[in-house]
Amino acid sequence: MEKPIVFFIGKPGSGKGTQAEMLGKLTGWPVFGTSSGLREIVATGTSAGHKLKETMDSGALTPYWIASYVYLKTLFSLSDDSTIIFDGTSRTLAETKIVADSLKWIGRPFRIFHLTVPDEEVHGRIALRREKGARADDHPETVARRLEAYYADTDSSINYLRDEGMLTDIDGHRPIEVIAADVKKILNLNDN
């Protein structure tokens, strides 16, 4: 059976990165976060890199076409016998439609997991993460803007994927091991 391409999406602090990392360790599949691809562009030191850094540091969503470029470049580099776990890909409706169209076009199996958590939990989790070593986008004001962006942009993406029958909702307000066990079961992964 062909390995599925896996996506984890949700609010900031919903556990996307944690679940992607755990699944990657379990399966050996590489994890790719759009934000890491964006940081590669920032590191180039070009004018686009400077503008992208400014956008990311402010907590605003990057233009969908930059995120889509990073996603498509990664997707199209996969060989037939490899797969990948995307962490946080598909934040705007325009980007989501590109993801959906590209997956349908390429014809590979995929699974998009949406980790659901209440806003209060998001703030609490990011506050804990901030104590362990702040990222530029982990400050309370930035988190508030990121949640606003989620509701303004990503929420419609979630609804689109759900309407298209492409989304698997997972209650992300539970212990991480329980969530990981659900993901493993849904993906029909045997014990290693």
ChimeraX attribute file (.defattr): number of C-alpha atoms within 10 A of each C-alpha:
attribute: neighborCount
match mode: 1-to-1
recipient: residues
	/A:1	4
	/A:2	11
	/A:3	15
	/A:4	16
	/A:5	19
	/A:6	20
	/A:7	23
	/A:8	25
	/A:9	25
	/A:10	25
	/A:11	23
	/A:12	22
	/A:13	23
	/A:14	25
	/A:15	24
	/A:16	24
	/A:17	19
	/A:18	15
	/A:19	22
	/A:20	27
	/A:21	19
	/A:22	16
	/A:23	20
	/A:24	16
	/A:25	12
	/A:26	14
	/A:27	14
	/A:28	12
	/A:29	18
	/A:30	15
	/A:31	20
	/A:32	21
	/A:33	20
	/A:34	21
	/A:35	16
	/A:36	12
	/A:37	18
	/A:38	20
	/A:39	15
	/A:40	13
	/A:41	19
	/A:42	19
	/A:43	12
	/A:44	11
	/A:45	12
	/A:46	11
	/A:47	11
	/A:48	12
	/A:49	17
	/A:50	15
	/A:51	14
	/A:52	20
	/A:53	18
	/A:54	14
	/A:55	14
	/A:56	19
	/A:57	16
	/A:58	16
	/A:59	21
	/A:60	18
	/A:61	19
	/A:62	18
	/A:63	14
	/A:64	16
	/A:65	13
	/A:66	16
	/A:67	21
	/A:68	22
	/A:69	16
	/A:70	19
	/A:71	22
	/A:72	14
	/A:73	12
	/A:74	15
	/A:75	18
	/A:76	10
	/A:77	9
	/A:78	12
	/A:79	8
	/A:80	9
	/A:81	7
	/A:82	13
	/A:83	21
	/A:84	21
	/A:85	24
	/A:86	24
	/A:87	24
	/A:88	21
	/A:89	23
	/A:90	29
	/A:91	25
	/A:92	25
	/A:93	19
	/A:94	17
	/A:95	22
	/A:96	21
	/A:97	16
	/A:98	19
	/A:99	19
	/A:100	15
	/A:101	12
	/A:102	15
	/A:103	15
	/A:104	12
	/A:105	9
	/A:106	10
	/A:107	9
	/A:108	14
	/A:109	14
	/A:110	19
	/A:111	17
	/A:112	21
	/A:113	20
	/A:114	23
	/A:115	21
	/A:116	18
	/A:117	19
	/A:118	12
	/A:119	15
	/A:120	8
	/A:121	14
	/A:122	19
	/A:123	20
	/A:124	12
	/A:125	15
	/A:126	21
	/A:127	17
	/A:128	12
	/A:129	14
	/A:130	16
	/A:131	9
	/A:132	9
	/A:133	9
	/A:134	13
	/A:135	11
	/A:136	12
	/A:137	19
	/A:138	23
	/A:139	16
	/A:140	13
	/A:141	11
	/A:142	17
	/A:143	21
	/A:144	17
	/A:145	16
	/A:146	20
	/A:147	20
	/A:148	14
	/A:149	18
	/A:150	21
	/A:151	13
	/A:152	12
	/A:153	17
	/A:154	24
	/A:155	16
	/A:156	17
	/A:157	21
	/A:158	23
	/A:159	13
	/A:160	17
	/A:161	20
	/A:162	15
	/A:163	10
	/A:164	10
	/A:165	9
	/A:166	14
	/A:167	18
	/A:168	15
	/A:169	14
	/A:170	18
	/A:171	15
	/A:172	22
	/A:173	16
	/A:174	11
	/A:175	9
	/A:176	14
	/A:177	11
	/A:178	13
	/A:179	18
	/A:180	19
	/A:181	13
	/A:182	14
	/A:183	19
	/A:184	16
	/A:185	11
	/A:186	12
	/A:187	14
	/A:188	9
	/A:189	12
	/A:190	8
	/A:191	7
	/A:192	5
